[in-house]
Amino acid sequence: MYMLFTMMNIITCLCVLLSVAYFTLLERKVLGYIQIRKGPYKVGLFGIFQPLADALKLFMKEKINLVSSNSIVFYITPVFGFGLALLIWFLYPSHWPISFVVWGVLCFFCISSLNVYVTMMAGWGSNSKYAFLGAIRAAAQTISYEVMMILVLIFPVVILLSFCWNKALMSFPSIVVFYPVMIIWFTSSLAETNRAPFDFAEGESELVSGFNIEYQGGLFALLFLAEYMSIIFISMATVVWFLGGNGYFSYILLILLVSIGFLFCRSAYPRYRYDLLMLLCWKSFLPFSLGVLMMSLMMLVI
């Protein structure tokens, strides 16, 4: 049983890495057609080998040692972020589960809250003013919307009376109870994963790519993979806790649709203003989510 569990975890990690590679191809294709151009189409049929070529290029690039950086923190941070992104995928619910994580939501809160340390250490270890400013801004944004995500996710937990991802997958969609909560969840997910229009951690115009500006080659690839693994996991969490996926085909299709929603937001909306983003969190989303949570608890008691 232990060997089977280990094998399934290894297969899950490999599938996640492969899905991230081709999610980047999907993103470039979707953005290309929205902007009336083709996107990658030279490397292989319809550009199908483009992600593999990009990965090979990144990991084969020359490694440059920064003289004034904190070398230990600089090199450990991408590995730490990549490990966290893979670790959270062990909560992946399935219709044929090998094991159950009964307190899966609490485990998700603990692991996802550590992501802010990746951003902070990457900016501080680089010893660059642009990276440091980007890390400070990204850390404030991540902490703020981490609070929002926790409060919003408690709502379906209360409605479904379960902390387990597998049980939530088999339950009814909580979006039918109060659909604005999912809109807040999706918006908070965009800000938490540093995606446009809330990609202030990588503001090219003022921060020159932000906290990861000094990373190149394989180290940058690890940070890049961690970010996209988080996006796909958040899409899966949206389906599990808000939309429901009782059928295997509908489950995969809904994850794909939510992931494409991240891409459409990137192409449709301009970058927000940072102070307005913080006001949106603390003065709009927070009172609303607290009110909804209190209402759901009162309904449960009644």
Secondary structure, DSSP 8 states (H G I E B T S, - for coil): -HHHHHHHHHHHHHHHHHHHHHHHHHHHHHHHHHTTS--S-SSSGGGTTHHHHHHHHHHHS-----TTS-HHHHHHHHHHHHHHHHHGGGG---SS-S---TTHHHHHHHHHHTHHHHHHHHHHHHT-HHHHHHHHHHHHHHHHHHHHHHHHHHHHHHHHT---HHHHHTS--GGGT-THHHHHHHHHHHHHTT-TTS-GGG-HHHHTTGGGTT--HHHHHHHHHHHHHHHHHHHHHHIIIII---SHHHHHHHHHHHHHHHHHHHHHS----HHHHHHIIIIIIHHHHHHHHHHHHHHHH-
